[in-house]
């Protein structure tokens, strides 16, 4: 009966992921030929305030949300270290001090991530005259940006605080936490994140594709929109640089003609392919996979807690789809950028899971053999 329950549970996770892989693979192929045309259609949604706010909000969510699963994974490992030190008869005040110190560091990292991102957004604002300050790429004013950021950071702070409290005062007290494999899941999340972002950094460093918002076509569209919306004439706007469109497979010659490559942070931040934001959102959502397991029960029915877990995963996948849609509207990324990032993140989930668990099994096997030799 338990096997039937596990099979039902697995199907509820595997089938939607398989469908999304097929959908995003198809979108990647199609968009490889019609990327520019697709963006030109979706940018018209910027003329509607709701879509402007939606595009900016989801873009900013993707900038900071990945910090939460990474820091939560750090808390899980911190709790295991604390319990391990206690089991080795270390002084209570020493292990307790280390536990509190690590928690404070993780909380400080979370606050720093939000504050630094807020300053980053403020730095992108341009003065278009007549008291109009705009974030040109996402087309929101300073006041609109501040309101949206406050809402996002409030929600993320509530989520982070709730998870911190649950881990420190509830989950870590359970017997299942000590005997379970939460620490393996935390390592899997770190490995997944590192693998995903190594590929992003390498591909961005080699890619010659500019962001859609850097193209002359979209600049003309946005300047006209600013004039219609705020009454600021294009000739009064600040000087904005434009670039030529490039396909995702066009490279900057990093390993061929390095004299034409401008080395520095812009090698990564100035390239659109692949999407780092979608990779961040995917990392956030995929981290749920490591902690979602069917609850042991005698019946073949799915437990209510499992229904909640699966629902949260589906909600996360919907969030990634909305992220992709927001980028099409505000011009942050081409469709092929986002489709590739999502598919690569899925691949990283399986690769990291297999590789990490394989290494852990080998280490445990070696330790068991050494223990047997000692006992003999």
C-alpha positions in Angstrom: 0.0 0.0 0.0 2.9 2.3 0.8 4.4 1.7 -2.6 1.2 2.7 -4.3 1.1 5.9 -2.2 4.8 6.7 -3.2 4.0 6.1 -6.8 1.0 8.4 -6.8 3.1 11.0 -5.0 6.0 10.7 -7.5 3.6 11.0 -10.5 2.2 14.2 -9.1 5.7 15.7 -9.2 7.3 14.0 -12.2 4.5 14.5 -14.7 4.2 18.3 -14.4 8.0 18.6 -14.6 8.0 16.5 -17.8 5.3 18.6 -19.3 7.2 21.8 -18.5 10.4 20.4 -20.0 8.5 19.7 -23.3 6.8 23.1 -23.2 10.0 25.1 -22.5 12.1 23.0 -25.0 9.5 23.8 -27.7 9.5 27.5 -26.7 13.3 27.5 -26.9 13.3 26.1 -30.4 10.6 28.4 -31.6 12.0 31.5 -30.0 15.5 30.8 -31.4 14.0 31.9 -34.8 11.5 34.6 -33.6 13.0 36.1 -30.4 12.9 39.7 -31.6 9.4 39.5 -33.0 8.1 38.0 -29.8 9.6 40.7 -27.7 8.2 43.4 -30.0 4.7 42.0 -29.4 4.9 41.7 -25.6 6.4 45.2 -25.0 3.1 46.8 -25.9 1.8 45.5 -22.6 4.0 48.2 -20.9 1.4 50.8 -21.9 -1.0 49.2 -19.3 0.0 50.1 -15.7 -0.9 46.7 -14.3 1.6 45.0 -16.6 4.3 47.6 -15.9 4.0 47.0 -12.1 3.8 43.2 -12.7 6.9 43.2 -14.8 9.0 45.3 -12.3 7.7 43.3 -9.3 8.6 39.9 -10.7 11.9 41.1 -11.9 12.8 42.3 -8.4 11.5 39.2 -6.7 14.0 37.2 -8.8 16.8 39.4 -7.6 16.5 38.5 -3.9 14.4 35.4 -3.5 17.2 32.9 -4.0 18.9 34.2 -0.8 16.1 32.6 1.2 16.6 28.8 0.4 20.4 29.3 0.5 20.3 30.9 4.0 17.7 28.4 5.2 20.0 25.5 4.0 22.8 27.2 6.0 20.6 27.2 9.1 19.9 23.5 8.7 23.6 22.7 8.5 24.2 25.1 11.4 21.7 23.1 13.6 23.5 19.8 12.7 26.9 21.2 13.6 25.4 22.4 16.9 23.9 19.0 17.8 27.2 17.3 16.7 29.2 19.5 19.0 26.8 18.7 21.9 27.1 15.0 21.3 30.9 15.3 21.6 30.5 16.7 25.1 31.6 20.2 24.1 30.9 22.9 26.6 27.3 24.1 26.1 28.1 27.8 26.1 30.7 27.2 23.3 28.3 25.3 21.0 25.4 27.7 21.8 27.6 30.7 21.1 28.6 29.3 17.7 25.0 28.5 16.9 23.8 32.0 17.7 26.7 33.6 15.9 26.0 31.8 12.7 22.3 32.6 12.9 23.2 36.3 13.3 25.5 36.2 10.3 22.9 34.5 8.1 20.3 37.1 9.2 22.8 39.9 8.4 23.4 38.5 5.0 19.6 38.5 4.3 19.3 42.2 5.4 22.3 43.1 3.3 20.9 41.4 0.2 17.7 43.4 0.4 19.3 46.8 1.3 22.0 46.5 -1.4 19.4 45.6 -4.0 17.3 48.6 -3.0 20.2 50.9 -3.5 21.0 49.1 -6.8 17.5 50.0 -8.1 17.7 53.6 -6.9 21.0 53.9 -8.8 19.3 52.9 -12.1 16.8 55.7 -11.9 17.3 58.4 -14.5 16.1 62.0 -14.4 14.0 62.7 -17.5 13.1 66.2 -16.5 9.9 67.8 -15.2 10.4 66.0 -11.9 10.2 62.6 -13.7 12.6 59.9 -12.3 12.3 56.6 -14.1 13.8 53.1 -14.0 14.1 53.1 -17.8 14.3 49.3 -18.4 11.2 48.5 -16.3 9.5 51.8 -16.9 8.5 52.6 -13.3 8.8 55.9 -11.4 10.8 56.3 -8.2 7.6 56.3 -6.1 6.2 53.2 -7.8 9.5 51.4 -7.4 9.6 52.2 -3.7 6.1 51.0 -3.1 6.6 47.7 -4.9 10.0 47.1 -3.3 8.5 47.6 0.2 5.7 45.1 -0.5 8.2 42.5 -1.9 10.8 42.9 0.9 8.0 42.7 3.5 6.7 39.4 2.1 10.2 38.0 1.8 11.1 39.1 5.3 8.0 37.4 6.7 8.8 34.2 4.9 12.5 34.2 6.0 11.5 35.0 9.6 8.9 32.3 9.7 11.3 29.7 8.3 14.0 30.8 10.7 11.7 30.4 13.7 10.4 27.0 12.5 13.9 25.6 12.0 15.3 26.9 15.3 12.4 26.2 17.6 10.4 23.4 16.0 12.1 21.4 13.3 15.5 21.1 15.0 13.8 19.7 18.2 12.2 16.8 16.4 13.8 13.4 16.5 13.2 13.1 12.7 15.5 16.1 12.2 18.5 14.4 13.9 17.9 11.0 12.3 16.8 12.4 8.9 18.6 13.6 5.9 17.9 17.3 6.0 21.6 18.1 6.0 22.0 16.1 2.7 19.1 18.2 1.2 20.9 21.4 2.3 24.1 20.3 0.6 22.1 19.3 -2.5 20.7 22.9 -2.6 24.2 24.5 -2.3 25.6 22.1 -5.0 22.6 22.8 -7.3 23.0 26.5 -7.0 26.8 26.4 -7.6 26.4 24.1 -10.7 23.6 26.3 -12.1 25.4 29.6 -11.7 28.8 28.3 -13.0 27.1 27.6 -16.3 25.3 31.0 -16.2 28.6 32.9 -15.6 30.5 31.0 -18.3 27.8 31.4 -20.9 27.2 35.1 -20.1 31.0 35.7 -20.3 31.0 34.2 -23.8 27.7 35.6 -25.2 27.4 38.6 -27.4 23.7 39.0 -26.9 22.6 42.4 -25.4 19.5 42.8 -23.4 16.4 43.7 -25.4 16.2 47.0 -23.5 19.6 48.0 -25.0 18.3 47.8 -28.6 17.5 51.0 -30.5 14.0 49.7 -31.4 12.9 49.4 -27.8 14.5 52.7 -26.8 12.4 54.5 -29.4 9.3 52.8 -28.2 10.0 53.6 -24.5 10.9 57.3 -25.2 7.7 57.7 -27.1 5.8 56.0 -24.2 7.5 58.4 -21.7 6.4 61.4 -23.8 2.8 60.1 -23.9 2.7 59.1 -20.2 4.6 61.9 -18.6 4.8 64.7 -21.2 8.6 64.6 -21.3 9.9 65.1 -24.9 12.5 62.6 -26.2 15.1 65.4 -26.8 15.0 66.2 -23.1 15.9 62.7 -22.0 19.4 61.6 -20.9 21.8 60.0 -23.4 21.1 56.3 -23.6 23.4 53.9 -25.3 22.1 51.3 -27.8 23.4 48.0 -29.2 22.8 45.8 -32.1 20.6 42.7 -31.8 22.4 39.3 -31.6 21.1 35.7 -31.5 21.8 33.6 -28.5 24.3 31.4 -30.3 26.5 34.4 -31.3 29.6 34.7 -29.1 31.9 37.6 -28.3 35.1 35.8 -29.3 36.3 35.3 -25.7 38.5 32.3 -26.7 39.1 33.3 -30.3 39.9 37.0 -30.5 40.4 38.2 -26.9 41.5 41.7 -28.0 37.9 42.5 -28.9 36.6 41.5 -25.5 36.1 44.1 -22.7 37.1 42.3 -19.5 35.3 43.1 -16.2 31.9 42.7 -14.5 30.0 43.7 -17.6 31.2 40.6 -19.3 28.5 38.8 -17.1 26.1 41.6 -16.2 26.0 43.0 -19.8 24.9 39.8 -21.5 21.3 38.6 -21.7 21.9 34.9 -22.4 21.1 32.9 -20.3 18.8 34.4 -17.7 20.3 34.6 -14.2 16.9 35.7 -12.8 15.0 32.7 -14.0 17.9 30.5 -12.8 17.5 32.2 -9.3 13.7 31.6 -9.3 14.2 28.0 -10.5 16.8 27.4 -7.8 14.2 28.7 -5.2 11.4 26.5 -6.5 13.6 23.4 -7.2 14.9 23.5 -3.6 11.4 22.5 -2.6 11.9 19.2 -4.4 14.6 18.1 -2.0 12.4 18.5 1.0 9.2 17.1 -0.5 8.8 13.4 0.4 5.6 11.3 0.9 4.6 10.8 4.5 4.7 7.1 5.7 1.1 5.8 6.2 -0.7 2.6 5.9 -3.2 3.6 3.3 -2.5 4.3 -0.4 -4.0 7.8 -0.1 -1.9 11.0 -0.3 -1.5 12.6 3.2 -2.9 16.1 3.6 0.6 17.4 4.4 1.7 16.0 1.1 -1.1 17.8 -0.7 0.1 21.0 0.8 3.7 20.3 -0.2 2.8 19.5 -3.8 0.5 22.5 -4.0 3.4 24.7 -2.9 5.6 23.2 -5.6 2.9 23.9 -8.2 2.6 27.4 -6.9 6.4 27.8 -7.3 6.4 26.5 -10.9 3.6 29.0 -11.6 5.8 31.7 -10.2 8.6 30.7 -12.6 6.2 30.9 -15.6 5.0 34.4 -14.4 8.7 35.4 -14.1 9.2 34.4 -17.8 6.1 36.3 -18.8 7.2 39.4 -16.9 10.6 39.4 -18.7 8.8 39.3 -22.1 6.8 42.4 -21.1 9.6 44.5 -19.5 12.3 43.4 -22.0 14.6 42.0 -19.4 15.2 38.8 -21.3 14.4 37.1 -24.6 12.2 34.0 -24.5 15.1 31.8 -25.5 17.2 33.1 -22.5 14.6 32.2 -20.0 13.6 28.8 -21.6 17.2 27.7 -21.6 17.7 28.7 -18.0 14.7 26.8 -16.8 15.7 23.6 -18.6 19.3 23.8 -17.3 18.0 24.3 -13.8 16.0 21.1 -14.1 19.1 19.3 -15.3 21.1 20.6 -12.3 18.5 19.2 -9.9 19.0 15.7 -11.1 22.8 16.0 -11.6 23.4 17.5 -8.1 21.1 15.0 -6.5 22.9 12.0 -8.0 26.4 13.3 -7.6 26.0 14.5 -4.0 24.3 11.3 -2.8 26.9 9.2 -4.6 29.7 11.0 -2.8 28.0 10.8 0.6 27.3 7.1 0.1 31.0 6.5 -0.7 32.2 8.5 2.3 29.8 6.6 4.6 30.8 3.3 3.2 34.5 4.1 3.7 33.9 5.2 7.3 32.0 2.0 8.0 34.9 -0.1 6.7 37.3 1.8 8.9 35.0 1.3 11.9 34.9 -2.4 11.2 38.7 -2.6 11.1 39.0 -0.7 14.4 36.5 -3.1 16.0 38.4 -6.1 14.8 
